Amino acid sequence: MATKLADAAGVCLAWYLTWLVRFGTSWFPAPKGIPDFGPYASACWLLALGFTVAFHAAGAYRRERIEWGFRAAKKVGQGAVLGTMAFVALCYFRGDVDYSRVFLALFGVLVVPVMVVVRTSLHLGWKSWLRRHVRPVRVLLIGTGPFLEEYRRRLSRRQPYPVEWVGRVGPAAERERASSVPYLGTEAELPAIIAAHRVDQTVLSYNAQQSDLCEAALEILSNELVVVKILPDFGRYATFTYSAHEECSLPLIVLNQPPAGMTARLIKRTIDLTIAGAFFVLGAPLYLGIALLVKLTSRGRVLYSQIRVGADGTVFKCYKFRSMKEGAESETGPVWARAGDDRTTRLGRWLRSTSLDELPQLYNVLKGEMSLVGPRPERPVFVEQFRREIPKYMLRHRMKSGLTGWAQVNGWRGNTSLEERIKHDLYYIGHWSNLFDIKILWLSLFRGFTHENAY
């Protein structure tokens, strides 16, 4: 609640600062004079409510975003942009108050840094209050799992609350293992250790092969008045995201869930439709010119279609301008193109080197079968081959295929390392955001269309 109140105050502060900059200085002339402040002041309550909804939609109120950092600042920035766009659209449709356009533009510029400063101040003030008035939580590490030290390191760095590391407990063989916290004893000594060190919280993690030790430790902890947190060893199988929650009154851990919520996916789809639609219409003369050249320079169809595998394993027809001779795979079967491939036409080499042969895939984007950004779609025969040869290959189908992607702008396209391409695809899915998409689209202007591996 404190965060939401601070955000509401920050939005109103940004609105008032915009008024001072626009009408209280000589930086921006006001030929129509200074308007009455009343209609502007009355908009604050609507702004505060609207921005709270926008921050919710952007995920800025999720617990891990309230704990301040770069990702939290990014979510606040996204929410501020979304809130500003929504408010401007509302003003346009209402039409009852004619706000200065320069004023609204200035507000859009000022609100992001103001909100970041407000959140930063709130975070620093909260941490200062915690250090002065809250007793550190005394944490005991239990087990041998590989995540214990990583958990300690990350929590110490982020410090969402004051923490004091009591030590670690585990099998006697763990006594000599190098660690940043002292070894206190075995699992059998847990009751005495918890009492002697006044432990508030325990974090437990064991290797999958040590389930008997894990069960014994949990049995002991079930009789102690301490908070028990468990770091499951199978967390390493969570390639993208994972969450723990309750379903049907049972604790549940979900691995590899979709990396984005409905709101973020709706924004992604809107971006796809807007940009693809604009290029589809404005680029019509270019498409007609390429189609005419394809027809005049070689016999066969203008457009070439292939079955590709998209999101969640669905198949669709992917369209391209034909760049190879008609029936190019009649003798070779499905194979990848290679440098100096004699199946490629003279015009086709140029189309492939500039990626212009893929322009018809804008139609796939408009149909919803592809996105502007995502892992490149592959043919079913290669998907079946790679899923057997490359670990986690199928996980790249958790998102829609794209015209361009993180692998492509980093040079992993054409007949290059599949392992590196998959690594970049999985990184993209695990770190996906609409801002990341915009970054890839921008990089594609310089790295995505022409490349030495495009043939």
C-alpha positions in Angstrom: 0.0 0.0 0.0 2.9 2.4 0.8 4.3 1.8 -2.6 1.0 2.6 -4.3 0.5 5.8 -2.3 4.1 6.9 -3.1 3.4 6.2 -6.8 0.2 8.2 -6.7 2.1 11.1 -5.1 4.9 10.8 -7.6 2.5 11.0 -10.6 0.8 14.1 -9.1 4.3 15.6 -8.5 5.3 15.0 -12.1 2.0 16.6 -13.3 2.7 19.7 -11.2 6.4 19.9 -12.2 5.2 19.7 -15.8 2.9 22.7 -15.2 5.7 24.7 -13.7 8.0 23.9 -16.7 5.4 24.5 -19.3 3.7 27.6 -18.0 5.9 28.9 -15.1 9.1 29.4 -17.3 9.9 31.1 -20.5 11.3 28.0 -22.1 8.1 27.2 -24.0 6.1 30.1 -25.4 2.3 30.1 -24.6 0.7 32.1 -27.4 -2.8 31.4 -26.1 -1.9 32.5 -22.6 -1.7 30.6 -19.4 -4.8 28.4 -18.9 -6.8 28.0 -15.7 -5.0 25.6 -13.3 -8.3 24.1 -12.0 -8.9 21.6 -14.9 -5.3 20.5 -14.7 -5.4 20.0 -10.9 -8.7 18.0 -11.1 -6.9 15.5 -13.3 -4.6 14.3 -10.6 -7.0 11.8 -9.1 -7.6 10.2 -12.5 -3.9 10.1 -13.1 -3.2 8.5 -9.8 -5.8 5.8 -10.4 -4.8 5.2 -14.0 -1.1 4.9 -13.3 -1.8 2.4 -10.4 -3.6 0.2 -12.9 -0.8 0.7 -15.5 1.8 -0.3 -12.9 -0.2 -3.4 -12.1 -0.4 -4.3 -15.8 3.4 -3.8 -16.2 4.1 -6.0 -13.2 5.6 -3.2 -11.1 3.8 -4.3 -7.9 5.1 -7.9 -8.0 7.2 -8.6 -4.9 10.4 -9.0 -6.8 9.8 -5.7 -8.5 9.2 -3.7 -5.3 12.6 -4.9 -4.1 14.5 -2.2 -6.1 16.9 -2.8 -8.9 17.3 -2.4 -12.6 14.5 -4.8 -13.6 12.2 -3.0 -11.1 13.1 0.4 -12.6 12.4 -1.0 -16.1 8.9 -2.2 -15.0 8.2 1.3 -13.4 9.3 2.9 -16.7 7.0 0.6 -18.7 4.1 1.3 -16.4 4.7 5.1 -16.7 4.8 4.9 -20.5 1.6 2.8 -20.6 -0.1 5.1 -18.1 0.8 8.2 -20.1 -0.5 6.6 -23.4 -3.7 5.6 -21.7 -4.3 9.1 -20.3 -3.6 10.8 -23.6 -6.0 8.4 -25.4 -8.6 9.1 -22.8 -8.2 12.9 -23.2 -8.5 12.5 -27.0 -11.8 10.5 -26.7 -13.3 12.6 -23.9 -12.6 16.0 -25.5 -14.1 17.9 -22.6 -10.8 19.4 -21.5 -8.3 20.7 -24.0 -4.9 20.1 -22.4 -1.9 21.6 -24.1 -0.2 19.2 -26.4 3.2 20.5 -25.4 2.2 20.0 -21.8 1.2 16.3 -22.4 4.5 15.7 -24.3 6.5 17.2 -21.4 4.6 15.1 -18.9 5.5 12.0 -20.9 9.1 12.9 -20.7 9.2 13.9 -17.0 7.0 11.2 -15.4 9.5 8.4 -16.0 12.5 9.9 -14.2 10.2 11.3 -11.4 8.7 7.9 -10.8 12.1 6.3 -10.7 13.4 8.9 -8.2 10.2 8.4 -6.0 10.6 4.6 -6.0 14.4 4.9 -5.3 13.8 7.3 -2.4 11.1 4.9 -1.0 13.4 2.0 -1.3 16.3 3.7 0.4 14.1 5.1 3.1 12.6 1.6 3.7 16.0 0.0 3.9 17.2 2.6 6.3 14.2 2.1 8.6 14.7 -1.6 8.5 18.3 -1.4 9.5 17.5 0.9 12.5 14.3 -0.7 13.8 14.1 -4.3 12.7 16.1 -7.1 14.2 18.0 -9.1 11.6 16.5 -12.5 10.6 18.8 -15.2 11.8 19.1 -17.8 9.0 20.5 -21.3 9.2 21.5 -23.1 6.0 20.8 -26.9 5.9 22.0 -29.5 3.4 24.4 -30.0 0.5 22.4 -28.7 -2.5 24.2 -26.5 -5.0 21.8 -23.7 -4.5 22.5 -22.9 -0.9 25.6 -20.8 -1.4 24.0 -19.1 -4.4 20.9 -18.3 -2.3 23.1 -16.8 0.4 25.1 -14.7 -2.1 22.0 -13.3 -3.8 20.1 -12.5 -0.7 23.1 -10.8 0.9 23.4 -8.7 -2.3 19.8 -7.6 -2.5 19.0 -7.4 1.2 15.2 -7.1 1.0 15.3 -7.4 4.8 18.2 -7.5 7.4 19.8 -11.0 7.5 22.3 -12.6 9.8 23.8 -15.9 8.7 24.0 -18.2 11.6 25.9 -21.0 9.9 25.3 -24.3 8.0 24.3 -27.8 9.0 24.9 -31.0 7.0 26.5 -34.4 6.9 29.9 -34.7 8.6 31.6 -34.9 5.2 30.5 -31.3 4.6 32.6 -30.1 7.6 35.7 -29.5 5.4 33.9 -27.9 2.5 34.9 -24.3 1.9 32.0 -22.0 2.7 31.4 -18.4 3.7 29.5 -19.4 6.8 30.7 -21.8 9.6 29.8 -25.4 9.8 27.8 -26.1 13.0 27.0 -29.8 13.0 24.9 -32.6 11.5 21.2 -32.9 11.0 20.8 -34.9 14.3 22.0 -31.8 16.2 19.5 -29.4 14.7 17.3 -28.9 17.8 20.3 -27.9 19.9 21.7 -25.7 17.2 18.4 -23.9 16.6 18.0 -23.3 20.3 21.6 -22.2 20.9 21.7 -19.7 18.0 18.1 -18.5 18.3 17.4 -19.4 14.7 14.4 -17.6 13.0 14.6 -19.2 9.6 16.1 -22.3 7.9 16.8 -22.8 4.2 17.1 -26.4 3.2 18.5 -27.9 0.0 19.8 -31.4 -0.8 20.9 -33.2 -3.9 18.2 -35.3 -5.5 20.1 -38.5 -4.4 19.9 -37.5 -0.7 16.2 -37.6 -0.3 16.6 -39.7 3.0 18.7 -36.9 4.6 16.1 -34.3 3.4 13.2 -36.2 4.9 15.1 -36.7 8.2 15.8 -32.9 8.4 12.2 -32.0 7.6 11.0 -34.4 10.3 13.1 -32.7 12.9 12.2 -29.2 11.7 8.4 -30.1 11.8 8.8 -29.9 15.6 10.7 -26.6 15.7 9.2 -23.1 15.7 11.2 -21.8 12.7 10.3 -20.9 9.2 11.4 -23.6 6.7 12.3 -22.7 3.1 13.2 -25.4 0.6 15.4 -25.0 -2.5 14.5 -28.0 -4.7 17.3 -29.5 -6.6 15.1 -30.0 -9.6 15.1 -26.2 -10.0 17.9 -26.7 -12.6 15.3 -28.0 -15.0 13.5 -24.7 -15.0 15.0 -23.3 -18.2 12.8 -20.2 -18.4 10.7 -19.4 -15.4 9.2 -21.2 -12.5 6.8 -20.4 -9.7 5.5 -21.9 -6.5 1.9 -21.5 -5.5 -1.1 -23.4 -4.3 -3.6 -25.3 -6.4 -6.5 -27.4 -5.1 -5.1 -26.7 -1.6 -1.8 -28.4 -2.5 1.6 -26.8 -2.8 2.7 -26.8 -6.4 5.9 -25.8 -8.3 5.4 -25.0 -12.0 8.4 -25.3 -14.4 8.8 -23.6 -17.8 5.6 -21.7 -17.7 5.0 -19.1 -20.5 7.4 -16.2 -20.0 4.8 -13.5 -20.2 1.3 -12.7 -19.0 -1.7 -11.9 -21.0 -1.2 -8.1 -20.9 2.4 -8.3 -22.1 1.4 -10.7 -24.9 -1.5 -8.3 -25.9 1.0 -5.5 -26.2 3.4 -7.7 -28.2 0.5 -8.6 -30.6 -0.4 -4.9 -31.0 3.2 -4.0 -31.9 3.2 -6.9 -34.4 0.0 -5.7 -36.1 1.0 -2.1 -36.1 4.5 -2.5 -37.6 3.7 -5.4 -39.9 0.5 -3.7 -41.2 2.4 -0.5 -41.9 5.2 -2.3 -43.7 2.7 -4.5 -45.6 0.9 -1.5 -47.0 3.8 1.0 -47.5 6.1 -1.7 -49.0 3.6 -2.8 -51.6 5.6 -1.3 -54.5 8.8 -3.1 -53.3 7.0 -6.4 -53.1 5.5 -6.0 -56.6 9.0 -5.1 -57.9 10.6 -8.1 -56.4 7.8 -10.4 -57.6 8.2 -9.1 -61.1 12.0 -9.7 -61.0 11.5 -13.2 -59.7 9.1 -14.0 -62.5 11.3 -12.5 -65.2 14.7 -14.0 -64.1 13.7 -17.7 -63.6 10.9 -20.1 -64.4 8.5 -21.1 -61.6 6.3 -19.6 -58.9 6.9 -16.2 -57.4 6.1 -17.2 -53.8 7.4 -20.3 -52.2 5.8 -21.9 -49.1 7.2 -24.4 -46.6 5.6 -26.1 -43.6 7.3 -24.8 -40.4 6.8 -25.5 -36.7 5.7 -22.6 -34.6 4.6 -21.9 -31.0 3.6 -24.9 -29.0 4.5 -27.2 -31.9 1.8 -26.0 -34.2 2.6 -26.1 -37.9 1.9 -23.4 -40.5 2.8 -22.4 -44.0 5.7 -20.0 -44.1 5.9 -17.8 -47.2 9.0 -16.5 -49.0 9.9 -15.0 -52.4 11.3 -18.0 -54.3 15.1 -17.7 -54.3 16.0 -21.2 -55.7 15.3 -23.0 -58.9 11.9 -24.7 -59.2 12.1 -28.2 -57.7 15.5 -27.5 -56.0 15.0 -30.3 -53.4 13.6 -32.9 -55.7 17.0 -34.7 -55.8 18.6 -33.7 -52.5 15.6 -33.8 -50.2 15.3 -31.4 -47.3 18.8 -29.8 -46.7 20.0 -26.5 -45.5 21.3 -23.9 -48.0 25.0 -23.6 -48.0 27.5 -21.0 -49.3 27.8 -21.1 -53.1 24.7 -23.3 -53.3 24.1 -23.9 -57.1 20.4 -24.4 -56.5 20.0 -20.6 -55.8 19.2 -18.3 -58.6 21.3 -15.2 -59.3 18.5 -13.0 -58.0 17.9 -15.4 -55.2 21.5 -14.9 -53.9 20.8 -11.2 -53.6 17.4 -11.7 -52.0 18.9 -14.1 -49.4 21.9 -11.9 -48.6 19.5 -8.9 -47.9 16.8 -11.1 -46.3 14.3 -9.6 -48.7 13.1 -13.1 -49.6 11.5 -13.2 -46.2 9.3 -10.1 -46.6 6.1 -12.2 -47.4 6.3 -13.5 -43.8 4.7 -10.2 -42.8 1.5 -12.0 -43.9 2.3 -14.8 -41.4 2.7 -12.1 -38.7 -0.6 -10.5 -39.6 -2.3 -13.9 -39.4 -0.9 -14.4 -35.9 1.2 -17.5 -37.0 4.5 -15.6 -36.4 5.7 -12.5 -34.6 8.1 -9.8 -35.6 10.6 -11.1 -33.0 11.1 -14.6 -31.8 13.1 -17.8 -32.6 13.2 -18.6 -36.3 10.8 -21.3 -37.3 12.2 -24.6 -38.5 10.9 -27.4 -40.8 9.3 -30.4 -39.2 11.9 -32.8 -40.5 14.7 -30.8 -38.9 12.7 -30.3 -35.7 12.4 -34.1 -35.3 16.1 -34.5 -35.8 17.2 -31.7 -33.5 14.9 -32.6 -30.7 16.8 -35.9 -30.4 20.2 -34.4 -30.8 20.1 -31.1 -28.9 19.0 -31.0 -25.2 16.1 -28.5 -24.6 15.7 -27.8 -28.3 11.9 -28.0 -28.1 11.7 -25.3 -25.4 12.3 -22.7 -28.1 8.8 -23.3 -29.3 7.3 -21.8 -26.1 7.0 -18.5 -28.0 5.9 -17.6 -31.5 8.5 -17.8 -34.2 9.8 -14.5 -35.5 11.1 -12.7 -38.6 14.1 -11.7 -36.6 15.5 -12.8 -33.2 18.2 -12.5 -30.6 20.2 -15.3 -32.3 20.0 -13.6 -35.7 21.2 -10.1 -34.5 24.1 -11.8 -32.8 25.2 -13.5 -36.1 23.8 -17.0 -35.4 21.9 -17.6 -38.6 22.2 -19.8 -41.7 24.4 -22.8 -41.4 26.0 -21.9 -38.1 26.3 -23.5 -34.6 22.9 -24.9 -33.6 24.0 -25.0 -29.9 24.7 -21.3 -29.9 21.5 -20.5 -31.7 19.5 -22.5 -29.2 21.3 -20.8 -26.3 20.4 -17.4 -27.7 16.8 -18.4 -28.3 16.4 -19.7 -24.8 18.1 -16.6 -23.4 15.6 -14.5 -25.3 12.6 -16.4 -24.0 13.9 -16.4 -20.4 14.5 -12.6 -20.5 11.6 -11.6 -22.8 9.9 -8.3 -22.6 8.4 -5.9 -25.1 11.4 -3.5 -24.5 13.7 -6.4 -25.4 11.7 -6.9 -28.6 12.1 -3.2 -29.5 15.9 -3.5 -28.9 16.1 -6.5 -31.2 14.1 -4.7 -33.9 16.4 -1.8 -33.7 19.5 -4.0 -33.9 18.0 -5.8 -36.8 18.2 -2.6 -38.9 22.0 -2.8 -38.6 22.7 -6.5 -38.1 19.6 -8.5 -39.0 19.1 -8.0 -42.7 22.5 -8.5 -44.2 25.1 -10.9 -42.8 27.9 -13.1 -44.1 26.0 -16.2 -43.1 22.9 -15.2 -45.1 22.9 -17.4 -48.2 
